[in-house]
Amino acid sequence: MPFEKNFVEVNGSRMAYVDEGEGPVVLFLHGNPTSSYLWRNIIPFVLDDVTGATTRYRAIAPDLIGMGDSDKPDIGYTFAEHAEYLDGFIEALGLEDITLVIHDWGSVLGMRYARMNENNVKAVAFMEAGIPPALPAPSLEAMGEANAQLFGMLRSEAGEVAVLQNNFFVEEVLGRLAVATPLSEDVLDHYRAPFPTPESRLPTLVWPRQVPIAGEPADTAAVITENGAWLYSTDLPKLMLHVAPGALMPPPVVEYVRANASNLEDVFLGPGVHFVQEDHPEAIGRSLRDWMDRLAA
């Protein structure tokens, strides 16, 4: 990890975060089972251009509560609780005129914040986001055979064993299944570090059980539906970064976003599944910096 962590108290617990550079705020939000470490190879493109010019952006990347180096309070780690901590984090740091860079559950959290605080958000860049029409899913079967098996397992007792006892999300999903190239042991060790015990892995089990399928959980189904209505109606500048075949955003979802979102730029990164930051950090970093520079101009 090339950046030191800072800490701020939110709702009685410490949240860890990276805070580098000066200028307009760029807020990076990760998902499950990652942390600010996910953005380690992308943040440098925001801080400096290829000529080494003085930074013009302030990159902030929190570790969501219970993840990374943030505290693990005795909470349920539901979406609603994560949203409370994120709102508190943004308020505690006094962040204004934010450009969001969001992924996975960080995308749902980020879009929720943006639609409820649009006057404090400048633009949104998203990749492998949890958005309509992919989510909410009408049924397990509608998610396709592989996802139906995966999420069916994660909602069962076998899922508890896989995630809590065997650290399934780090070892299998992140390490192998959802990347184009399996991660090295050195990189995996960074992702393993926050989850050394079954108890510490609870957030990584709750997150997939918050995915709305057949209307449940109802609150996350409502949030993602409302996020979609906002995404396809707001004129805020948007950058969509996507891969093929993808996971949350396969080609049909990408085409739907292209057809229905205004003020949108999109960048095809190449082959990939879900953790696109591990496979395409340079392409993401350069595309993000170029897009933000165009907006500033």
Contacts in CASP RR format, 6 or more apart in sequence:
PFRMAT RR
TARGET T0000
AUTHOR 0000-0000-0000
METHOD contacts of the structure
MODEL  1
MPFEKNFVEVNGSRMAYVDEGEGPVVLFLHGNPTSSYLWRNIIPFVLDDV
TGATTRYRAIAPDLIGMGDSDKPDIGYTFAEHAEYLDGFIEALGLEDITL
VIHDWGSVLGMRYARMNENNVKAVAFMEAGIPPALPAPSLEAMGEANAQL
FGMLRSEAGEVAVLQNNFFVEEVLGRLAVATPLSEDVLDHYRAPFPTPES
RLPTLVWPRQVPIAGEPADTAAVITENGAWLYSTDLPKLMLHVAPGALMP
PPVVEYVRANASNLEDVFLGPGVHFVQEDHPEAIGRSLRDWMDRLAA
1 37 0 8 1.000
1 40 0 8 1.000
1 190 0 8 1.000
2 40 0 8 1.000
2 44 0 8 1.000
3 18 0 8 1.000
3 20 0 8 1.000
3 36 0 8 1.000
3 40 0 8 1.000
3 43 0 8 1.000
4 18 0 8 1.000
5 16 0 8 1.000
5 17 0 8 1.000
5 18 0 8 1.000
5 36 0 8 1.000
5 63 0 8 1.000
5 69 0 8 1.000
6 16 0 8 1.000
6 17 0 8 1.000
6 18 0 8 1.000
6 19 0 8 1.000
7 14 0 8 1.000
7 15 0 8 1.000
7 16 0 8 1.000
7 17 0 8 1.000
7 69 0 8 1.000
8 14 0 8 1.000
8 15 0 8 1.000
8 17 0 8 1.000
8 89 0 8 1.000
8 92 0 8 1.000
8 93 0 8 1.000
9 15 0 8 1.000
9 92 0 8 1.000
10 65 0 8 1.000
10 85 0 8 1.000
10 88 0 8 1.000
10 89 0 8 1.000
10 92 0 8 1.000
11 73 0 8 1.000
11 84 0 8 1.000
11 85 0 8 1.000
11 88 0 8 1.000
12 73 0 8 1.000
13 65 0 8 1.000
13 70 0 8 1.000
13 71 0 8 1.000
13 73 0 8 1.000
13 85 0 8 1.000
14 70 0 8 1.000
14 71 0 8 1.000
15 62 0 8 1.000
15 63 0 8 1.000
15 65 0 8 1.000
15 70 0 8 1.000
15 71 0 8 1.000
15 85 0 8 1.000
15 89 0 8 1.000
16 36 0 8 1.000
16 62 0 8 1.000
16 63 0 8 1.000
16 68 0 8 1.000
16 69 0 8 1.000
16 70 0 8 1.000
17 36 0 8 1.000
17 60 0 8 1.000
17 61 0 8 1.000
17 62 0 8 1.000
17 63 0 8 1.000
17 89 0 8 1.000
17 93 0 8 1.000
18 28 0 8 1.000
18 36 0 8 1.000
18 39 0 8 1.000
18 43 0 8 1.000
18 59 0 8 1.000
18 60 0 8 1.000
18 61 0 8 1.000
18 62 0 8 1.000
19 58 0 8 1.000
19 59 0 8 1.000
19 60 0 8 1.000
19 93 0 8 1.000
20 43 0 8 1.000
20 47 0 8 1.000
20 58 0 8 1.000
20 59 0 8 1.000
21 47 0 8 1.000
21 55 0 8 1.000
21 57 0 8 1.000
21 58 0 8 1.000
21 59 0 8 1.000
22 55 0 8 1.000
22 56 0 8 1.000
22 57 0 8 1.000
22 58 0 8 1.000
23 55 0 8 1.000
23 56 0 8 1.000
23 57 0 8 1.000
23 58 0 8 1.000
24 56 0 8 1.000
24 57 0 8 1.000
24 58 0 8 1.000
24 97 0 8 1.000
24 99 0 8 1.000
24 122 0 8 1.000
24 292 0 8 1.000
24 296 0 8 1.000
25 57 0 8 1.000
25 58 0 8 1.000
25 60 0 8 1.000
25 95 0 8 1.000
25 96 0 8 1.000
25 97 0 8 1.000
25 98 0 8 1.000
25 99 0 8 1.000
26 46 0 8 1.000
26 57 0 8 1.000
26 58 0 8 1.000
26 59 0 8 1.000
26 60 0 8 1.000
26 98 0 8 1.000
26 99 0 8 1.000
26 101 0 8 1.000
26 292 0 8 1.000
27 60 0 8 1.000
27 61 0 8 1.000
27 62 0 8 1.000
27 90 0 8 1.000
27 95 0 8 1.000
27 98 0 8 1.000
27 99 0 8 1.000
27 100 0 8 1.000
27 101 0 8 1.000
28 36 0 8 1.000
28 39 0 8 1.000
28 42 0 8 1.000
28 43 0 8 1.000
28 59 0 8 1.000
28 60 0 8 1.000
28 61 0 8 1.000
28 101 0 8 1.000
28 102 0 8 1.000
29 61 0 8 1.000
29 62 0 8 1.000
29 64 0 8 1.000
29 86 0 8 1.000
29 100 0 8 1.000
29 101 0 8 1.000
29 102 0 8 1.000
29 103 0 8 1.000
29 106 0 8 1.000
29 107 0 8 1.000
29 109 0 8 1.000
29 110 0 8 1.000
30 36 0 8 1.000
30 38 0 8 1.000
30 39 0 8 1.000
30 61 0 8 1.000
30 63 0 8 1.000
30 64 0 8 1.000
30 67 0 8 1.000
30 103 0 8 1.000
30 104 0 8 1.000
30 106 0 8 1.000
31 38 0 8 1.000
31 64 0 8 1.000
31 67 0 8 1.000
31 103 0 8 1.000
31 104 0 8 1.000
31 105 0 8 1.000
31 106 0 8 1.000
31 207 0 8 1.000
32 67 0 8 1.000
32 104 0 8 1.000
32 105 0 8 1.000
32 169 0 8 1.000
32 203 0 8 1.000
32 204 0 8 1.000
32 207 0 8 1.000
32 208 0 8 1.000
33 67 0 8 1.000
33 169 0 8 1.000
33 170 0 8 1.000
33 173 0 8 1.000
33 174 0 8 1.000
33 191 0 8 1.000
33 195 0 8 1.000
33 203 0 8 1.000
33 204 0 8 1.000
33 207 0 8 1.000
34 67 0 8 1.000
34 104 0 8 1.000
34 174 0 8 1.000
34 191 0 8 1.000
34 275 0 8 1.000
35 63 0 8 1.000
35 64 0 8 1.000
35 67 0 8 1.000
35 68 0 8 1.000
35 69 0 8 1.000
35 191 0 8 1.000
35 194 0 8 1.000
36 61 0 8 1.000
36 62 0 8 1.000
36 63 0 8 1.000
36 68 0 8 1.000
37 68 0 8 1.000
37 190 0 8 1.000
37 191 0 8 1.000
38 103 0 8 1.000
38 275 0 8 1.000
38 277 0 8 1.000
38 278 0 8 1.000
39 59 0 8 1.000
39 61 0 8 1.000
39 101 0 8 1.000
39 277 0 8 1.000
41 277 0 8 1.000
41 281 0 8 1.000
41 282 0 8 1.000
42 101 0 8 1.000
42 277 0 8 1.000
42 281 0 8 1.000
42 284 0 8 1.000
42 285 0 8 1.000
42 288 0 8 1.000
43 59 0 8 1.000
43 61 0 8 1.000
45 282 0 8 1.000
45 284 0 8 1.000
45 285 0 8 1.000
45 286 0 8 1.000
45 288 0 8 1.000
45 289 0 8 1.000
46 55 0 8 1.000
46 57 0 8 1.000
46 59 0 8 1.000
46 285 0 8 1.000
46 288 0 8 1.000
46 289 0 8 1.000
46 292 0 8 1.000
47 55 0 8 1.000
47 57 0 8 1.000
47 59 0 8 1.000
48 55 0 8 1.000
49 289 0 8 1.000
56 296 0 8 1.000
57 292 0 8 1.000
60 93 0 8 1.000
60 95 0 8 1.000
62 70 0 8 1.000
62 86 0 8 1.000
62 89 0 8 1.000
63 69 0 8 1.000
63 70 0 8 1.000
63 194 0 8 1.000
64 70 0 8 1.000
64 82 0 8 1.000
64 85 0 8 1.000
64 86 0 8 1.000
64 105 0 8 1.000
64 106 0 8 1.000
64 109 0 8 1.000
64 203 0 8 1.000
65 71 0 8 1.000
65 72 0 8 1.000
65 73 0 8 1.000
65 75 0 8 1.000
65 77 0 8 1.000
65 81 0 8 1.000
65 82 0 8 1.000
65 85 0 8 1.000
65 203 0 8 1.000
66 72 0 8 1.000
66 73 0 8 1.000
66 77 0 8 1.000
66 194 0 8 1.000
66 203 0 8 1.000
67 194 0 8 1.000
67 203 0 8 1.000
68 193 0 8 1.000
68 194 0 8 1.000
69 194 0 8 1.000
72 200 0 8 1.000
72 202 0 8 1.000
72 203 0 8 1.000
75 81 0 8 1.000
76 202 0 8 1.000
76 206 0 8 1.000
77 202 0 8 1.000
77 203 0 8 1.000
77 206 0 8 1.000
77 207 0 8 1.000
78 206 0 8 1.000
78 210 0 8 1.000
78 217 0 8 1.000
78 219 0 8 1.000
79 105 0 8 1.000
79 108 0 8 1.000
79 109 0 8 1.000
79 210 0 8 1.000
79 217 0 8 1.000
79 219 0 8 1.000
79 220 0 8 1.000
79 223 0 8 1.000
80 219 0 8 1.000
82 105 0 8 1.000
82 109 0 8 1.000
83 109 0 8 1.000
83 112 0 8 1.000
83 113 0 8 1.000
86 109 0 8 1.000
86 110 0 8 1.000
86 113 0 8 1.000
87 113 0 8 1.000
90 98 0 8 1.000
90 113 0 8 1.000
95 120 0 8 1.000
96 120 0 8 1.000
97 120 0 8 1.000
97 121 0 8 1.000
97 122 0 8 1.000
98 120 0 8 1.000
98 121 0 8 1.000
98 122 0 8 1.000
99 121 0 8 1.000
99 122 0 8 1.000
99 123 0 8 1.000
99 124 0 8 1.000
99 125 0 8 1.000
99 292 0 8 1.000
100 110 0 8 1.000
100 113 0 8 1.000
100 114 0 8 1.000
100 121 0 8 1.000
100 123 0 8 1.000
100 124 0 8 1.000
100 125 0 8 1.000
100 126 0 8 1.000
101 125 0 8 1.000
101 126 0 8 1.000
101 288 0 8 1.000
102 109 0 8 1.000
102 110 0 8 1.000
102 111 0 8 1.000
102 124 0 8 1.000
102 125 0 8 1.000
102 126 0 8 1.000
102 127 0 8 1.000
102 129 0 8 1.000
103 126 0 8 1.000
103 127 0 8 1.000
103 128 0 8 1.000
103 129 0 8 1.000
103 276 0 8 1.000
103 277 0 8 1.000
104 128 0 8 1.000
104 129 0 8 1.000
104 130 0 8 1.000
104 248 0 8 1.000
104 274 0 8 1.000
105 130 0 8 1.000
105 207 0 8 1.000
105 210 0 8 1.000
107 126 0 8 1.000
107 127 0 8 1.000
107 128 0 8 1.000
107 129 0 8 1.000
107 130 0 8 1.000
107 131 0 8 1.000
108 129 0 8 1.000
108 130 0 8 1.000
108 220 0 8 1.000
108 223 0 8 1.000
108 224 0 8 1.000
108 227 0 8 1.000
110 124 0 8 1.000
111 124 0 8 1.000
111 126 0 8 1.000
111 129 0 8 1.000
111 131 0 8 1.000
111 227 0 8 1.000
111 228 0 8 1.000
111 230 0 8 1.000
111 231 0 8 1.000
112 223 0 8 1.000
112 226 0 8 1.000
112 227 0 8 1.000
113 121 0 8 1.000
114 121 0 8 1.000
114 124 0 8 1.000
114 230 0 8 1.000
114 234 0 8 1.000
114 236 0 8 1.000
115 226 0 8 1.000
115 227 0 8 1.000
115 230 0 8 1.000
115 234 0 8 1.000
118 234 0 8 1.000
118 236 0 8 1.000
121 236 0 8 1.000
122 236 0 8 1.000
122 237 0 8 1.000
122 295 0 8 1.000
123 236 0 8 1.000
123 237 0 8 1.000
123 238 0 8 1.000
123 239 0 8 1.000
123 291 0 8 1.000
123 292 0 8 1.000
123 295 0 8 1.000
124 236 0 8 1.000
124 237 0 8 1.000
124 238 0 8 1.000
124 239 0 8 1.000
125 238 0 8 1.000
125 239 0 8 1.000
125 240 0 8 1.000
125 241 0 8 1.000
125 288 0 8 1.000
125 291 0 8 1.000
126 238 0 8 1.000
126 239 0 8 1.000
126 240 0 8 1.000
126 241 0 8 1.000
127 240 0 8 1.000
127 241 0 8 1.000
127 242 0 8 1.000
127 249 0 8 1.000
127 276 0 8 1.000
127 277 0 8 1.000
127 284 0 8 1.000
128 242 0 8 1.000
128 243 0 8 1.000
128 246 0 8 1.000
128 247 0 8 1.000
128 248 0 8 1.000
128 249 0 8 1.000
128 274 0 8 1.000
128 275 0 8 1.000
128 276 0 8 1.000
129 248 0 8 1.000
129 249 0 8 1.000
130 224 0 8 1.000
130 248 0 8 1.000
130 249 0 8 1.000
131 224 0 8 1.000
131 227 0 8 1.000
131 228 0 8 1.000
131 231 0 8 1.000
131 248 0 8 1.000
131 249 0 8 1.000
131 253 0 8 1.000
131 257 0 8 1.000
132 224 0 8 1.000
132 225 0 8 1.000
132 227 0 8 1.000
132 228 0 8 1.000
132 231 0 8 1.000
133 252 0 8 1.000
133 253 0 8 1.000
133 256 0 8 1.000
134 248 0 8 1.000
134 249 0 8 1.000
134 250 0 8 1.000
134 253 0 8 1.000
135 211 0 8 1.000
135 212 0 8 1.000
135 224 0 8 1.000
135 248 0 8 1.000
136 212 0 8 1.000
136 213 0 8 1.000
136 215 0 8 1.000
136 220 0 8 1.000
136 221 0 8 1.000
136 224 0 8 1.000
136 225 0 8 1.000
137 143 0 8 1.000
137 211 0 8 1.000
137 212 0 8 1.000
137 213 0 8 1.000
137 214 0 8 1.000
138 214 0 8 1.000
139 213 0 8 1.000
139 214 0 8 1.000
140 147 0 8 1.000
140 148 0 8 1.000
140 151 0 8 1.000
140 152 0 8 1.000
140 213 0 8 1.000
140 214 0 8 1.000
141 148 0 8 1.000
143 151 0 8 1.000
143 213 0 8 1.000
147 247 0 8 1.000
151 208 0 8 1.000
151 211 0 8 1.000
151 213 0 8 1.000
153 159 0 8 1.000
153 162 0 8 1.000
154 162 0 8 1.000
154 163 0 8 1.000
154 205 0 8 1.000
154 208 0 8 1.000
154 209 0 8 1.000
155 208 0 8 1.000
155 209 0 8 1.000
159 168 0 8 1.000
159 205 0 8 1.000
160 205 0 8 1.000
162 168 0 8 1.000
162 172 0 8 1.000
163 169 0 8 1.000
163 201 0 8 1.000
163 204 0 8 1.000
163 205 0 8 1.000
164 198 0 8 1.000
164 199 0 8 1.000
164 201 0 8 1.000
164 202 0 8 1.000
164 205 0 8 1.000
165 198 0 8 1.000
167 192 0 8 1.000
167 195 0 8 1.000
167 201 0 8 1.000
167 204 0 8 1.000
168 204 0 8 1.000
169 201 0 8 1.000
169 204 0 8 1.000
169 208 0 8 1.000
170 188 0 8 1.000
170 191 0 8 1.000
170 192 0 8 1.000
170 195 0 8 1.000
170 204 0 8 1.000
171 188 0 8 1.000
171 192 0 8 1.000
173 274 0 8 1.000
174 183 0 8 1.000
174 188 0 8 1.000
174 191 0 8 1.000
174 275 0 8 1.000
175 182 0 8 1.000
175 183 0 8 1.000
175 188 0 8 1.000
175 191 0 8 1.000
176 182 0 8 1.000
176 183 0 8 1.000
177 273 0 8 1.000
178 247 0 8 1.000
178 273 0 8 1.000
178 274 0 8 1.000
178 275 0 8 1.000
179 272 0 8 1.000
179 273 0 8 1.000
179 274 0 8 1.000
179 275 0 8 1.000
179 278 0 8 1.000
179 279 0 8 1.000
180 243 0 8 1.000
180 271 0 8 1.000
180 272 0 8 1.000
180 273 0 8 1.000
180 279 0 8 1.000
181 278 0 8 1.000
181 279 0 8 1.000
183 191 0 8 1.000
183 278 0 8 1.000
187 278 0 8 1.000
194 200 0 8 1.000
195 201 0 8 1.000
195 204 0 8 1.000
209 217 0 8 1.000
210 217 0 8 1.000
210 220 0 8 1.000
211 220 0 8 1.000
212 218 0 8 1.000
212 220 0 8 1.000
212 221 0 8 1.000
212 224 0 8 1.000
215 221 0 8 1.000
231 238 0 8 1.000
231 257 0 8 1.000
231 261 0 8 1.000
232 260 0 8 1.000
232 261 0 8 1.000
234 262 0 8 1.000
235 262 0 8 1.000
235 263 0 8 1.000
236 263 0 8 1.000
237 263 0 8 1.000
237 265 0 8 1.000
237 291 0 8 1.000
237 295 0 8 1.000
238 261 0 8 1.000
238 263 0 8 1.000
238 264 0 8 1.000
238 265 0 8 1.000
239 264 0 8 1.000
239 265 0 8 1.000
239 266 0 8 1.000
239 267 0 8 1.000
239 287 0 8 1.000
239 288 0 8 1.000
239 291 0 8 1.000
240 254 0 8 1.000
240 257 0 8 1.000
240 258 0 8 1.000
240 261 0 8 1.000
240 264 0 8 1.000
240 265 0 8 1.000
240 266 0 8 1.000
240 267 0 8 1.000
241 266 0 8 1.000
241 267 0 8 1.000
241 269 0 8 1.000
241 276 0 8 1.000
241 283 0 8 1.000
241 284 0 8 1.000
241 287 0 8 1.000
241 288 0 8 1.000
242 249 0 8 1.000
242 254 0 8 1.000
242 266 0 8 1.000
242 267 0 8 1.000
242 268 0 8 1.000
242 269 0 8 1.000
243 268 0 8 1.000
243 269 0 8 1.000
243 270 0 8 1.000
243 271 0 8 1.000
243 272 0 8 1.000
243 273 0 8 1.000
243 276 0 8 1.000
243 279 0 8 1.000
243 280 0 8 1.000
244 250 0 8 1.000
244 251 0 8 1.000
244 268 0 8 1.000
244 270 0 8 1.000
244 271 0 8 1.000
244 272 0 8 1.000
245 251 0 8 1.000
245 272 0 8 1.000
245 273 0 8 1.000
246 272 0 8 1.000
246 273 0 8 1.000
246 274 0 8 1.000
247 273 0 8 1.000
247 274 0 8 1.000
248 274 0 8 1.000
249 257 0 8 1.000
254 266 0 8 1.000
257 264 0 8 1.000
257 266 0 8 1.000
258 264 0 8 1.000
258 266 0 8 1.000
265 291 0 8 1.000
267 283 0 8 1.000
267 287 0 8 1.000
269 276 0 8 1.000
269 279 0 8 1.000
269 280 0 8 1.000
269 283 0 8 1.000
269 284 0 8 1.000
270 280 0 8 1.000
270 283 0 8 1.000
271 279 0 8 1.000
272 279 0 8 1.000
272 280 0 8 1.000
276 284 0 8 1.000
277 284 0 8 1.000
END
